[in-house]
Amino acid sequence: MKIAVIGSGGREHAICYALSKSPKATEIYCLPGNAGIGRIAKCVDIKVMDFDNIVDFCVKNAIDLAIVAPDDPLVAGLVDRLSAAGIKAFGPEKKAAILEGSKAFSKDLMKKYGIPTAKYENFTELDKAIKYLDNVDYPIVIKADGLALGKGVLICKDYDEAVDALKSMMEGKRFGDAGNTVVIEEFMTGREVSVLSFCDGKTIKVLSSAQDHKRAKDNDEGLNTGGMGTFSPSPFYTDEINEFCMEKIFMPTVKAMEAEGRTFKGVIFFGLMITKDGPKVLEYNARFGDPEAQVVLPRMKNDIVDVMLACIDGTLDKIDIEFEDNAAVCVILASDGYPLSYEKGFEIKGLEKFDNKEDYYCFHAGTALKDGVIVTNGGRVLGVTAKGNTLVEARAKAYEATKWVDFDNKYMRNDIGNAILSK
C-alpha cells in the first residue's frame, strides 16, 4: 500500500515509525514531514492546510491510505475532501472533529448525555463572562473554545487574573478567533491521565494509558505548552478505573456522537482527571496526542495499518489491540523560550547515537535539513523516548539518552515522570 501521512511533528514521526514496521506499507510519504521523518518516509513539501495540493498529490500518486494526523486539517474537513476524491482517509470527518474543534460543543455534549466533567458555562460576550466570575470558586479554568495549539487553557488563581485572561482572549485575540467563545469551568484536582482510543463509529478500543506534562518548567510551573514529556502506562489508571470509564465515558461518547449525526471514526483522545469523585473528562482530542503517541505507538504490537483500516471499514470489533508488557518515557528537548519566542536554525549533534539502539527512539518534532545538516526548526525539537521493563527503568534510560544529543538553546524539563518515583 502507498500511504501518505499529513503532518510534520513528533506525532507524525511516531506514526511513520509504526507504519515502517508494517509489511503492508510499501511506500510511505509525509506531507510536509521533517528531517527525522525523511529517513523513513518520502517528505513532500506541501503544508497541512493546503487541501487542494494534498488531494491532488494523493490522487496523482494513487495513495491507498491517507492519515490526517494534526487537529487543524481534521477540524477544517480534510478527511471529507480526501474521501470525496476517492482516497481512503483515516481520521474523523469535519462534523465529528468538532469534538476537539469546539470546547463549548464538547462540554454541551457531555452535559446532554450525562458524561462526567467539570461544571462550566460558555460565553460569547465579555461583560457576561466577567459578571459570572463574581460567583465562582478559585482557582478557575478559562478555555478558548477553538484550537490554540494546546495552549488555550489558562488556570487563574483569583478574580483579577481571570478578568485579565478573559480580556486577553476575547478582546486582545490572544488565541485569535479561537477565543471568540470561552468556556469557564471549575478547577478539578486529582491525577491527570491521557487515554488514546481507536474508534470505528460503534466500537471503541482503548490503547495504553499515558500522562502528559503540559507546563513549560519543572514542578508544573510556567506556561502551558503542547507537552514537555510523557510516560506510559500510568500507574494511576487501574483496571477498575478503566471499567468505569468504558461504561460512563468512552462508550457514552461514541454513542452520543452517533446520536448527534456525527459518527466518529479515527482516534479519540480522552484527557481525564481522576478526582475524589471518580474520573471526569478534562478534554477531548480528535487525533493522537503529541507527545503521547511517542510512548504509546512504540509499545503497540498490532500492525497499525490493520487497525486504521478496521476503523474506516467499521470492523474494529474483530481486532484485539495488544501492547508489550513494558513501559516508555518521552522527554521533549525544546528550544529555550518555548512556548513564546525562541531562536531556530541551530545544528543538532549526536543524532547518530540512536541508530540501531534497541528500546531508544528520537522522534523529530521541529527539525529541518539545511545544507545537509539537521537543524532546529521549532519550539519542541526532539522527543527522546526509551522503553524499559518498568517506568522507573524507562525514565532513567530516557534521561540518559537526552545527553546523547546537543544543540544551542537546548531546554528540557528534568522532572518528567516524577510522579512514578513518588508513587
C-alpha positions in Angstrom: 0.0 0.0 0.0 1.0 3.6 -0.7 0.4 5.6 2.4 0.5 9.4 3.0 0.8 10.9 6.5 -0.3 14.5 6.8 1.8 16.5 9.4 5.3 17.4 10.4 5.8 16.8 14.1 6.8 14.2 16.7 3.4 12.5 16.5 3.7 12.1 12.7 7.2 10.7 13.2 5.8 8.1 15.6 3.1 7.2 13.2 5.6 6.9 10.3 7.7 4.7 12.6 4.8 2.4 13.3 4.0 2.3 9.6 7.6 1.4 8.7 7.1 -1.8 10.7 4.1 -2.9 8.6 4.7 -5.2 5.7 1.6 -3.6 4.1 3.2 -0.2 3.9 5.3 -0.5 0.7 5.7 3.3 0.2 5.3 6.0 2.9 5.0 9.7 2.2 4.8 12.5 4.7 3.4 16.0 3.9 5.4 18.0 4.7 7.4 15.9 7.2 10.6 16.9 8.8 14.3 15.9 8.8 13.8 12.8 11.0 10.7 11.6 9.2 12.7 11.9 5.9 14.8 8.9 7.0 11.9 6.5 6.9 9.4 8.3 4.5 9.5 10.5 1.4 8.8 14.1 2.5 6.7 16.2 0.2 6.8 20.0 0.7 3.0 20.6 1.0 1.6 22.3 4.1 -1.1 20.6 6.1 -3.8 23.2 5.3 -3.1 23.2 1.5 -6.0 21.0 0.8 -6.0 21.4 -2.9 -2.4 20.2 -3.3 -2.8 17.5 -0.7 -5.8 16.0 -2.6 -4.1 16.5 -5.9 -0.9 14.7 -4.7 -2.9 11.8 -3.3 -4.9 11.3 -6.4 -1.9 11.6 -8.8 0.2 9.2 -6.8 -2.6 6.7 -6.3 -2.4 6.8 -2.5 -4.2 3.9 -0.9 -4.4 5.4 2.6 -4.1 8.9 3.8 -3.6 9.5 7.6 -4.6 13.0 8.7 -2.7 13.5 12.0 -3.0 17.2 13.2 -6.0 18.9 14.6 -6.3 21.9 12.2 -6.8 20.0 9.0 -9.2 17.5 10.7 -11.4 20.3 12.1 -11.3 22.0 8.7 -12.5 18.9 6.8 -9.5 17.4 5.1 -10.8 13.9 5.6 -14.1 14.9 3.8 -12.1 16.3 0.9 -9.9 13.2 0.5 -12.9 10.9 0.7 -14.8 12.9 -1.9 -11.8 12.4 -4.2 -11.9 8.7 -3.7 -9.0 8.5 -1.3 -9.4 6.3 1.8 -8.6 8.5 4.7 -8.1 7.8 8.4 -9.4 10.4 10.8 -12.8 11.9 11.7 -14.9 13.9 9.2 -15.3 17.6 9.9 -18.7 17.1 11.6 -17.1 14.6 14.1 -13.8 16.5 14.6 -15.8 19.3 16.2 -15.4 17.1 19.3 -12.0 18.8 19.6 -12.6 21.8 17.4 -15.1 23.4 19.9 -14.7 23.0 23.6 -18.2 24.6 24.0 -19.7 21.8 21.8 -17.9 19.0 23.7 -18.9 20.4 27.1 -22.6 20.7 26.0 -22.4 17.2 24.6 -21.2 15.9 27.9 -23.9 17.7 29.8 -26.6 16.5 27.4 -25.6 12.8 27.7 -24.5 12.7 31.3 -20.8 12.2 30.8 -18.8 13.2 33.9 -17.0 16.5 33.5 -16.3 19.8 35.4 -19.1 22.3 35.9 -18.9 25.0 33.3 -20.6 27.8 31.4 -20.0 29.1 27.8 -19.7 32.8 26.9 -19.6 34.8 23.8 -19.9 38.2 25.5 -17.1 39.6 27.6 -19.2 41.5 30.1 -21.4 38.5 30.9 -18.3 36.3 31.3 -16.8 38.8 33.8 -20.1 39.0 35.7 -20.0 35.2 36.0 -16.7 35.5 37.8 -18.4 37.0 40.9 -19.9 33.7 41.8 -17.2 31.1 41.2 -14.6 29.4 43.4 -10.9 30.0 42.7 -8.7 28.8 41.1 -10.9 28.8 37.9 -10.1 27.4 34.4 -10.7 29.5 31.3 -10.5 27.9 27.9 -10.6 29.2 24.4 -13.3 27.4 22.6 -11.3 26.7 19.4 -8.0 25.3 18.5 -5.0 27.0 20.1 -2.0 24.6 19.7 -2.8 23.0 23.0 -2.1 26.4 24.8 -5.6 27.8 25.0 -6.2 26.8 28.6 -5.5 29.3 31.5 -5.7 28.5 35.2 -6.5 31.7 37.1 -5.9 31.9 40.8 -8.1 34.9 41.6 -10.7 37.3 40.1 -8.2 39.8 38.7 -6.2 37.2 36.9 -9.4 35.7 35.5 -10.6 39.1 34.2 -7.2 39.7 32.6 -7.4 36.2 30.9 -10.9 36.9 29.6 -9.9 40.3 28.2 -6.7 38.8 26.6 -8.8 36.1 24.9 -12.0 37.9 23.9 -10.7 41.5 23.3 -6.9 41.0 22.7 -7.4 37.9 20.5 -4.6 36.2 22.3 -5.6 32.9 20.6 -7.1 34.5 17.5 -10.7 33.6 16.7 -10.3 30.5 19.0 -11.2 32.8 21.9 -14.3 34.4 20.4 -16.2 31.9 22.6 -14.8 30.9 26.0 -15.5 28.2 28.5 -15.3 28.9 32.2 -15.1 25.8 34.2 -14.4 24.6 37.8 -10.8 23.7 38.6 -10.6 19.9 39.2 -7.9 18.3 41.3 -6.5 14.8 41.1 -4.3 12.7 38.8 -4.4 13.6 35.2 -4.4 10.7 32.7 -4.5 10.6 28.9 -6.2 7.6 27.2 -6.0 7.2 23.4 -8.5 5.0 21.7 -9.4 3.7 18.2 -13.0 4.1 17.1 -14.9 2.9 14.1 -18.2 4.7 14.9 -19.7 2.0 17.0 -16.8 0.1 18.6 -14.1 1.7 20.7 -10.7 0.0 21.6 -8.7 1.7 24.3 -4.9 1.9 24.0 -2.4 2.0 26.8 -2.8 5.0 29.2 -0.2 7.8 29.4 0.4 11.0 31.4 1.5 14.2 29.7 3.3 17.2 31.3 1.9 20.4 29.9 3.7 23.1 31.8 7.0 24.5 30.4 9.0 24.3 33.6 9.8 21.8 36.3 7.2 21.3 39.1 4.4 22.2 36.7 5.4 25.8 36.6 5.5 28.2 33.6 3.1 28.5 30.6 1.0 25.7 29.0 2.8 24.0 26.1 1.9 21.3 23.6 3.5 18.9 26.0 7.0 18.6 27.5 7.1 14.9 28.1 5.0 11.9 28.9 5.1 8.3 30.2 3.1 5.2 29.6 1.3 3.3 31.1 0.0 5.4 34.0 0.2 3.5 37.3 -2.8 5.5 38.4 -5.1 4.2 35.7 -6.2 1.0 37.2 -8.4 -1.8 35.7 -11.2 -0.6 38.0 -11.0 3.0 36.6 -10.8 1.6 33.0 -14.0 -0.3 33.6 -15.8 2.8 35.0 -14.5 4.9 32.1 -15.6 2.4 29.5 -19.1 2.4 30.9 -19.6 6.0 31.8 -17.3 7.9 29.5 -15.8 6.1 26.5 -18.9 4.2 25.1 -21.3 7.0 26.0 -19.1 9.5 24.0 -19.2 7.2 20.9 -23.0 6.7 21.2 -23.5 10.4 21.8 -21.7 11.4 18.7 -23.6 8.8 16.7 -26.9 10.1 18.1 -25.9 13.6 17.1 -25.4 12.5 13.5 -21.6 12.9 13.9 -20.3 9.3 13.8 -16.7 9.4 14.9 -14.1 7.2 13.1 -10.4 7.6 14.0 -8.7 8.3 17.3 -10.4 9.8 20.3 -8.1 11.2 22.9 -9.7 11.3 26.3 -8.0 13.8 28.7 -9.1 12.6 32.2 -8.8 13.8 35.7 -9.1 11.1 38.4 -10.9 13.1 41.1 -12.0 12.1 44.6 -15.5 11.7 43.0 -14.2 9.5 40.2 -12.8 10.0 36.7 -14.1 13.1 34.8 -13.3 14.4 31.3 -10.9 17.4 31.0 -10.9 17.5 27.2 -11.3 15.5 24.0 -8.9 15.5 21.1 -9.8 14.0 17.7 -6.4 12.6 17.0 -3.3 11.0 18.5 -1.8 13.1 21.3 1.6 14.6 21.0 3.8 13.5 22.7 1.5 10.7 23.9 1.9 8.9 20.5 5.6 8.7 21.1 5.2 6.4 24.1 2.1 4.5 23.1 2.7 3.5 19.5 6.2 2.0 20.1 4.6 -0.3 22.6 1.7 -1.4 20.4 2.1 -4.9 18.9 -0.6 -4.6 16.2 0.1 -3.7 12.6 -1.2 -0.1 12.7 -2.4 -0.4 9.1 -4.8 -3.2 10.0 -6.2 -1.2 12.9 -6.7 2.0 10.9 -8.4 0.2 8.0 -10.7 -1.5 10.5 -11.7 1.9 11.9 -12.5 3.1 8.4 -14.3 0.0 7.4 -16.3 -0.5 10.7 -14.7 -3.8 11.6 -12.8 -2.8 14.7 -14.7 -5.3 16.8 -12.7 -8.0 15.1 -9.4 -6.7 16.3 -7.8 -7.1 19.7 -5.3 -4.3 20.5 -2.2 -5.7 22.1 0.7 -4.0 23.9 4.1 -5.0 25.1 4.3 -5.7 28.8 6.7 -2.8 29.5 6.8 1.0 29.8 8.0 4.0 27.9 9.0 7.6 28.8 9.5 10.6 26.4 11.4 13.7 27.3 10.9 16.7 25.0 14.1 18.6 24.0 12.8 22.1 23.3 14.2 25.5 22.2 14.7 27.7 25.3 12.0 30.3 25.3 9.3 28.0 24.1 6.3 28.4 24.0 6.8 32.2 23.5 9.8 33.3 21.4 12.9 31.3 20.6 15.7 31.1 18.0 15.9 28.4 15.3 18.5 27.1 12.9 21.0 25.5 15.3 22.8 22.4 14.3 21.7 19.2 16.2 24.6 16.9 17.1 24.7 13.3 18.3 21.6 12.0 16.5 23.6 9.1 15.1 23.9 7.7 18.6 20.3 6.5 18.3 21.0 4.4 15.2 20.3 0.7 15.8 19.8 1.2 19.5 17.1 -1.1 20.7 14.5 0.5 23.0 15.7 4.0 22.2 13.9 6.4 19.9 14.5 10.0 18.8 11.3 11.4 17.3 11.7 14.7 15.5 9.2 17.4 16.2 10.7 20.7 15.0 13.7 19.9 12.7 14.8 20.7 9.2 17.6 19.7 6.8 19.7 22.7 5.8 22.8 22.3 3.6 22.9 18.6 4.5 22.8 19.4 8.3 19.9 18.7 10.6 19.0 22.0 12.5 16.3 23.1 15.0 13.2 24.4 13.4 10.6 24.7 16.1 9.7 25.1 19.8 9.6 21.4 20.5 12.6 20.0 18.7 13.0 16.3 19.6 11.1 13.7 21.6 13.7 11.4 23.3 11.9 8.2 24.1 13.1 5.0 25.8 11.4 1.7 26.7 12.1 -0.3 29.8 10.8 -3.2 31.8 9.4 -0.7 34.3 8.5 3.0 34.3 11.5 3.8 36.6 13.9 2.0 34.2 12.4 3.6 31.1 12.7 7.0 32.8 16.3 6.5 33.6 17.1 5.4 30.1 15.2 8.3 28.5 17.1 10.9 30.6 20.4 9.1 29.8 19.6 9.4 26.1 18.9 13.2 26.4 22.6 13.6 26.9 23.5 12.0 23.6 22.2 15.0 21.5 23.0 18.6 21.8 22.2 21.9 20.2 22.4 25.6 21.2 19.4 26.7 23.2 18.6 23.2 24.3 16.0 23.1 27.1 14.0 20.3 28.8 12.1 19.6 32.0 14.0 17.5 34.5 11.0 16.1 36.3 9.1 14.1 33.7 7.7 11.1 35.4 8.5 12.2 39.0 5.0 11.0 39.9 6.3 7.5 39.2 9.1 7.8 41.7 6.8 9.2 44.4 4.1 6.5 44.0 
